[in-house]
Amino acid sequence: MFSRLKNFIADLSGDKSETIEFGEDDFRLAATALMVHAIEIDGITRQEENAKLRDILKQRFELGDEEIRNLIAKAYQKDHEAVDLYGFTSVLTRKFDQPDRQRIVRMLWEIVLSDEEVHEFEDNFIWRVAELLGVSTRDRIVLKKQVEAGRIIDESPLTDDKGAN
């Protein structure tokens, strides 16, 4: 309600700087929370991983720098509050079809492989997420090999208008 009032006042005053609200059921928040979890799971946060995260958010979610900062901050908060991965994966499963869920797994591999090392915790994490998203073991491994080989199949923006509602 407050955000609607704020937007109404901004419209009246002519302030066109739009702030995106990332709600609990926003696929971008769910996917980003999984990506920040992937960054932190091995206990070492590397610059390459953070740079890859920002690159993915800019390209795949078509966000600007301020929106990226806000989304990452909220994703870290949600990840630290979460007791399991289901809250995030259930949003993605509801919103996306199989090819887009595979794209999420590919994004996770891009984050994990950005430092050219795969820690066993990272590998196990992606396995668990893929299982929760309904992405097969075979597809998970194929996606990993594609990312390792530098073959990115689809870099188009990811939107929730193609998947299930």
JOZI-V182025 format. One record per helix or strand of 2 or more residues. SS is the DSSP state (alpha for helix, beta for strand). FROM is the first residue (numbers start at 1). LEN is the number of residues. If there is no record, write none. Layout:
BEGIN
SS:FROM:LEN + SS:FROM:LEN
END
This chain:
BEGIN
alpha:2:12 + alpha:27:14 + alpha:47:14 + alpha:65:17 + alpha:86:10 + alpha:98:16 + alpha:120:14 + alpha:137:12
END
